Amino acid sequence: MKNFKVIIVTGLLMLVSSLVFSATIPPIPGKVKVIVKKIDSIVPDSTIEIDDDNETVRIGEDLTVVSGDTIPGDAVVINGNLDVLGFVGGDVVCIGGELHISGYVNGDATVIGGNAEIESTAVIDGDLASIGGRISRAKGSKIKGETTSVSLPILRSLLPFAFKFINPHKVGIPYHPYVHPVAKRSIGFGVYLIKVVALIVFIFLIILFFKSGVERVSDAIENNFWKSVLAGFIGVLIIVPLTVLLAVLIIGIPLIPLLWIATIAGMIFGFTSIAYTIGRVASRKKSWNDRSPYILALIGFLVIEIIAFLGHLVALPGGAFAGIGGILKGLGFIISYLAWMIGLGGVILTRFGAKKFGE
């Protein structure tokens, strides 16, 4: 029964995660010098001097190693596509773009949040890994290491939004056709309602399977409120830098999915707990005895979301109402964000509700 609970909750986490969350990845400061050395052939046994410390990095633009050219060390592209038609002496890493290889890679090939297309003429001396995308490998291609593909839908939706902050004016961003403002607001309101319903279902499932853990987290939030705030703030603060660090270290790339799954699970578990806490406090003040935990959590959820809901509803007619609705939605976002953060803090303090805080 315990394994059955874990399977159900994990599956639902992966299904809803791409609709509920997004994050941003800050730009990487500094200038990187790109060095490309032309050679006559990309045959593996050619005499080529490889300097592993000489890395080629592109941020916010594509990189193409044309046939007959070589990059002595690693080739890294963030928020762009990487095409290897020539020779790369080290590893190739593509984050937030498409990886295409028809040449020779002397190390590992990794793509995060994009697809990998391996042509029949491609040779990869190391491993090939795709996280959050798919691998298309033509017959005749040579991969001497292991081939790994991890499907993680959240990365496919997360990275495009994140990289807008790195290079918001990048050429090649797809054009979006005109949509009437009323239709756009109606669609947005519909999507918001779907998210609300999905989150309520999630809250009920977590209470059904992990009621005792929710109560422990709720006790920690209620009795140690400011410690929960601090723990949640630190948790939110380090998640993106830690993800970037794991991606840069290469060896930590397999840990990225586990990190994000744990974070998403913790935030949803914490949000359920703080909604339950608000409902429990309200029931004590109003002398509502023997209320169902589902009702208490629903009351808390409505308290958290009521401002955002009114903002979406008021903004539908447009005009001056859109401005008022925008203010309400902004205020609702702040309230909701604080609830998610504080809930995550309670989860951290209780180790996912496994122990009461202080024990």
KOLLUM-82225 format. One line per 10 residues: number of its first residue (from 0); their letters; for each residue z, y negated, x of C-alpha. Coordinates in steps of 0.05 Angstrom, whole numbers, plus 32768, in hexadecimal, padded with zeros to 4 digits. Each point is the difference from the previous one (the first is absolute). Layout:
REM KOLLUM-82225
NUM> A> Z:Y:X  ...
***
This chain:
REM KOLLUM-82225
0> MKNFKVIIVT> 8000:8000:8000  8010:7FD1:8039  7FBB:800B:8020  7FE0:7FF6:7FBC  8021:7FBC:7FFA  7FE9:7FEA:8045  7FB8:8016:7FF2  7FFD:7FDA:7FBE  801E:7FBF:801C  7FD6:8001:8040
10> GLLMLVSSLV> 7FC0:800B:7FD9  800F:7FC7:7FD1  8012:7FD3:803A  7FBB:800B:801F  7FDE:7FF4:7FBD  8021:7FBE:7FEF  800A:7FE4:8046  7FBC:7FDF:8007  8009:7FDB:7FBD  8047:7FE6:800C
20> FSATIPPIPG> 8003:7FEA:8049  7FDB:7FD7:8032  8015:7FE3:8043  7FE4:7FD4:8036  7FF7:800D:804A  8009:7FC3:802D  7FCB:7FED:8032  8007:8017:8048  8006:7FC4:802E  7FDD:7FF6:8042
30> KVKVIVKKID> 7FBA:8006:801B  7FE0:8041:8014  7FC8:8003:8033  7FC8:802F:7FEE  7FDC:8021:803A  7FC1:802A:7FF5  7FDC:8021:803A  7FB9:8018:7FF7  7FEB:8044:801A  7FC0:8028:7FFC
40> SIVPDSTIEI> 801A:803D:7FDC  803A:8018:7FD5  7FFC:8047:801A  8048:801B:8007  7FF9:8016:8048  7FE4:7FBD:8018  8028:7FDD:8037  8027:7FC9:7FDC  803C:7FDA:8018  8034:7FFE:7FC8
50> DDDNETVRIG> 8039:7FCD:8001  8032:8016:7FCB  8022:7FBC:8003  7FC1:7FDB:7FED  8003:7FFF:7FB4  7FCD:7FE0:7FD1  8020:7FE4:7FC1  7FDF:7FDC:7FC5  8028:7FE1:7FC8  7FDD:7FEA:7FC1
60> EDLTVVSGDT> 7FB9:8012:8017  7FD5:803D:800C  7FF5:8022:8043  7FC1:8026:8013  7FF9:8027:8041  7FB5:8005:8003  7FDB:803B:801E  7FFF:7FFA:804B  8040:7FD5:8003  8046:8015:8014
70> IPGDAVVING> 8047:7FE9:7FF5  802B:8019:8039  8042:8004:7FD9  8016:8002:7FB8  7FDA:7FDF:7FC6  802B:7FE4:7FC8  7FE8:7FDC:7FC2  802F:7FE2:7FCB  7FE1:7FE7:7FBF  7FBA:8012:8013
80> NLDVLGFVGG> 7FCF:803A:800A  7FF9:8026:8041  7FBC:801F:8013  7FFD:802B:803E  7FB8:800F:8015  800F:7FFD:804A  803A:8017:802B  804B:7FF1:7FF8  802B:8016:803A  8042:8001:7FD9
90> DVVCIGGELH> 8017:8005:7FB8  7FDF:7FDE:7FC5  802B:7FE4:7FC8  7FE7:7FDF:7FC0  8033:7FE1:7FD0  7FE8:7FE6:7FBD  7FB6:800F:800B  7FCB:8036:8006  7FF9:802A:803F  7FBA:8019:8013
100> ISGYVNGDAT> 7FF5:802B:803E  7FBD:8019:801A  8010:7FF9:804A  8035:801A:802F  804C:7FF4:7FFB  8028:8018:803B  8042:7FFF:7FDA  801A:8003:7FB9  7FDF:7FDF:7FC3  802D:7FE5:7FC9
110> VIGGNAEIES> 7FF0:7FD9:7FC0  8037:7FE4:7FD2  7FEE:7FE7:7FBB  7FB6:800F:8007  7FCD:8038:8006  7FE6:8024:803E  7FB7:8012:8005  7FEF:802F:8039  7FB7:8009:8010  7FE0:803F:801C
120> TAVIDGDLAS> 7FF9:7FE1:8045  804A:7FEC:8004  802E:801E:8034  804C:7FF5:7FFC  8029:801D:8039  8043:7FF8:7FDB  8019:8003:7FB8  7FE1:7FE0:7FC2  8030:7FE4:7FCC  7FF5:7FDB:7FBF
130> IGGRISRAKG> 803B:7FE3:7FD9  7FF2:7FE3:7FBB  7FB6:8012:8002  7FCF:8039:8007  7FDA:8020:8039  7FB5:800D:7FFC  7FEA:802C:8039  7FB7:8013:800C  7FEC:8045:8019  7FF9:8001:804B
140> SKIKGETTSV> 8037:7FCE:8010  8032:8016:8034  804B:7FF4:7FF8  8028:8022:8035  8045:7FF2:7FE2  801D:8006:7FBB  7FE4:7FDF:7FC1  8033:7FE4:7FD0  7FF7:7FDB:7FBE  803A:7FE3:7FD8
150> SLPILRSLLP> 7FF1:7FE3:7FBC  802C:7FC3:7FF2  7FE3:7FD5:7FC8  8031:7FC6:800B  7FE0:7FF0:8043  7FBB:7FF8:7FE1  801D:7FCA:7FD1  8033:7FE2:8030  7FD7:7FF0:803D  7FC9:7FD5:7FE1
160> FAFKFINPHK> 8035:7FD2:7FE2  8028:8000:8040  7FC6:7FED:802D  7FEC:7FC4:7FD5  803A:7FDD:8023  7FE3:8012:8045  7FB9:7FE7:7FF2  7FF8:7FE5:7FB9  7FBA:7FE3:800F  7FE2:803E:801E
170> VGIPYHPYVH> 7FB5:8005:7FF5  7FEC:803D:7FD6  8037:7FFF:7FCC  7FDF:801B:7FC0  7FEC:7FCC:7FCC  8025:8006:7FBE  7FD8:7FEC:7FC2  801A:7FC9:7FD2  8031:8016:7FCB  8015:7FD2:7FC8
180> PVAKRSIGFG> 8047:7FE6:800A  8017:801A:7FBC  7FE4:8045:800E  8020:7FFF:8045  8044:7FED:7FE4  7FFA:8035:7FCA  7FEE:8036:8033  803A:7FE9:802C  8030:8004:7FC5  7FE7:8046:7FEF
190> VYLIKVVALI> 8009:8018:8048  8046:7FE1:8000  8013:8026:7FC1  7FE6:8041:801E  802C:7FF4:803D  803C:7FF2:7FD4  7FF7:8040:7FD8  7FF5:8029:8040  803F:7FE3:801F  802A:800F:7FC2
200> VFIFLIILFF> 7FE8:8048:8001  8011:8004:8049  8046:7FE4:7FF3  800D:8034:7FCA  7FE8:8039:802D  802D:7FEA:8039  803C:7FFC:7FD2  7FEF:8044:7FE3  7FFD:8023:8044  802E:7FD5:802C
210> KSGVERVSDA> 8034:7FE2:7FD1  803B:800A:8030  7FDA:7FE0:8039  7FEE:7FC4:7FD4  8049:7FF8:7FEE  8014:8000:804A  7FCD:7FCC:8012  8015:7FD7:7FC2  8049:8002:8017  7FEC:7FE9:8046
220> IENNFWKSVL> 7FD8:7FC5:7FE3  8037:7FEC:7FD0  803A:8006:8031  7FDC:7FEA:8040  7FCC:7FCF:7FE5  7FF6:7FD5:803E  7FFE:803B:802E  7FC9:801D:7FD4  7FDA:7FBE:8005  8005:8000:804B
230> AGFIGVLIIV> 7FEC:8049:8007  7FC4:7FF6:7FD2  7FEA:7FC1:8024  8001:8023:8043  7FDB:803D:7FE3  7FC8:7FD5:7FE3  7FFC:7FD6:8040  7FF4:803A:8030  7FD1:802D:7FD8  7FBE:7FDC:8012
240> PLTVLLAVLI> 8010:7FF4:804A  8016:8049:8005  7FBE:8017:7FE1  7FD8:7FD6:8031  8029:801A:803A  7FF4:8049:7FEC  7FB6:7FF3:7FF9  7FFB:7FDF:8044  8027:8038:8022  7FCC:8033:7FE5
250> IGIPLIPLLW> 8032:8038:8007  8027:7FE3:7FC6  7FC4:7FFF:7FD0  8013:8041:7FDD  8044:7FE0:7FEE  7FE0:7FC5:7FDB  7FF5:8027:7FBE  8048:801A:8002  801A:7FBA:800E  7FDC:7FE2:7FC4
260> IATIAGMIFG> 8010:8039:7FD1  804A:7FFA:8012  7FFD:7FB4:7FF6  7FDD:8005:7FBD  802F:8036:7FE8  803C:7FD7:8016  7FE7:7FC1:7FDE  7FF2:8023:7FBD  8042:8026:8004  8024:7FBE:8010
270> FTSIAYTIGR> 7FDD:7FDA:7FC8  8015:8036:7FCF  8047:7FFA:8019  8004:7FB4:7FFB  7FE2:8002:7FBA  8035:8034:7FED  8036:7FD4:8020  7FEB:7FC3:7FD7  8001:8029:7FC0  8044:801E:8012
280> VASRKKSWND> 801F:7FBB:800D  7FE3:7FE6:7FBF  801B:803B:7FD9  8046:7FF4:801B  7FFF:7FB6:7FEE  7FE5:800F:7FBA  802E:803D:7FF6  7FC5:802E:7FF6  8022:8044:8008  7FDE:8042:800E
290> RSPYILALIG> 7FBB:7FE2:800A  7FCA:802E:801B  7FEF:7FF3:804A  7FB7:7FFA:7FEA  8012:7FC8:7FD1  802A:7FDD:8035  7FC7:8004:8033  7FCE:7FE6:7FCC  802D:7FC5:7FF0  8005:7FEF:804A
300> FLVIEIIAFL> 7FB5:8007:8009  7FF3:7FD0:7FC6  8030:7FCE:801E  7FDA:8002:8042  7FBA:7FFE:7FE3  8008:7FD2:7FC3  7FED:7FC0:8026  7FC2:801F:801F  7FEC:801E:7FBC  8006:7FBC:7FDE
310> GHLVALPGGA> 7FD7:7FE1:8038  7FC6:802F:7FF5  8004:7FF7:7FB5  8004:7FB4:8002  7FC6:7FFB:8031  7FCE:8025:7FD3  7FE6:7FC3:7FD9  7FF1:7FDA:8041  8000:7FB5:800A  8046:7FE2:8006
320> FAGIGGILKG> 801D:8044:7FEB  7FE2:801F:803F  8028:7FD0:802B  8041:800F:7FDA  7FF1:804A:8003  7FF3:7FFC:804A  8044:7FE0:800C  8022:8036:7FD6  7FDA:8037:8024  8014:7FE3:8044
330> LGFIISYLAW> 8049:7FFE:7FEB  7FFA:8046:7FE4  7FE2:8018:8042  803B:7FE4:8027  8032:8021:7FD1  7FDB:8043:8003  7FF9:7FFC:804C  804B:7FF4:8009  800E:803B:7FD2  7FD3:802E:8029
340> MIGLGGVILT> 801F:7FE7:8042  8049:8006:7FE9  7FF2:8045:7FE3  7FE2:8017:8042  803F:7FE6:8022  802B:802B:7FD3  7FD5:803C:8010  8008:7FF3:804B  804C:7FF9:7FFA  8007:8042:7FDA
350> RFGAKKFGE> 7FCA:8027:8026  7FD4:8008:7FC3  803D:800A:7FD3  8017:803C:8027  8045:7FE2:800F  802C:7FCA:7FE5  8000:7FC3:802D  803B:8000:802F  800B:804B:8001
***
